[in-house]
Amino acid sequence: MAPRRTTYLTIYIVGKPIFTTEEFPQDLDTTSIGLMVTQPDDHVVHSVLDEMLQYMTKDGITMVIACHPHIARPNAAH
């Protein structure tokens, strides 16, 4: 089995999600706020910034919802 990669991206939903899917991807906005509030070590911040680069469109726009381009989600820029 391949080793699992550590991710610090997060999503914050209170209660059961409604009007969406049960599995909701991590949210870069929520992650950014979480980093500001918790002020983690620099290596965590750098890891998150590096991971956020994966969610950039070919036009240089960062997607708010952390989806890989091969995952189809409504309202997500591809």
Contacts in CASP RR format, 6 or more apart in sequence:
PFRMAT RR
TARGET T0000
AUTHOR 0000-0000-0000
METHOD contacts of the structure
MODEL  1
MAPRRTTYLTIYIVGKPIFTTEEFPQDLDTTSIGLMVTQPDDHVVHSVLD
EMLQYMTKDGITMVIACHPHIARPNAAH
6 47 0 8 1.000
7 26 0 8 1.000
7 51 0 8 1.000
8 31 0 8 1.000
8 35 0 8 1.000
8 40 0 8 1.000
8 44 0 8 1.000
8 47 0 8 1.000
8 48 0 8 1.000
8 51 0 8 1.000
9 26 0 8 1.000
9 27 0 8 1.000
9 28 0 8 1.000
9 31 0 8 1.000
9 48 0 8 1.000
9 51 0 8 1.000
9 66 0 8 1.000
10 26 0 8 1.000
10 27 0 8 1.000
10 30 0 8 1.000
10 31 0 8 1.000
10 34 0 8 1.000
11 24 0 8 1.000
11 25 0 8 1.000
11 26 0 8 1.000
11 27 0 8 1.000
11 30 0 8 1.000
12 27 0 8 1.000
12 30 0 8 1.000
13 24 0 8 1.000
17 24 0 8 1.000
25 65 0 8 1.000
25 66 0 8 1.000
25 67 0 8 1.000
25 71 0 8 1.000
25 73 0 8 1.000
26 65 0 8 1.000
26 66 0 8 1.000
27 64 0 8 1.000
27 65 0 8 1.000
27 66 0 8 1.000
28 52 0 8 1.000
28 55 0 8 1.000
28 62 0 8 1.000
28 63 0 8 1.000
28 64 0 8 1.000
28 65 0 8 1.000
28 66 0 8 1.000
29 64 0 8 1.000
31 48 0 8 1.000
31 52 0 8 1.000
31 66 0 8 1.000
35 44 0 8 1.000
35 45 0 8 1.000
35 48 0 8 1.000
51 66 0 8 1.000
52 62 0 8 1.000
52 66 0 8 1.000
54 68 0 8 1.000
55 62 0 8 1.000
55 63 0 8 1.000
55 66 0 8 1.000
55 67 0 8 1.000
55 68 0 8 1.000
56 62 0 8 1.000
56 63 0 8 1.000
57 63 0 8 1.000
57 77 0 8 1.000
57 78 0 8 1.000
61 77 0 8 1.000
63 76 0 8 1.000
63 77 0 8 1.000
65 73 0 8 1.000
65 75 0 8 1.000
65 76 0 8 1.000
67 73 0 8 1.000
67 76 0 8 1.000
69 78 0 8 1.000
72 78 0 8 1.000
END
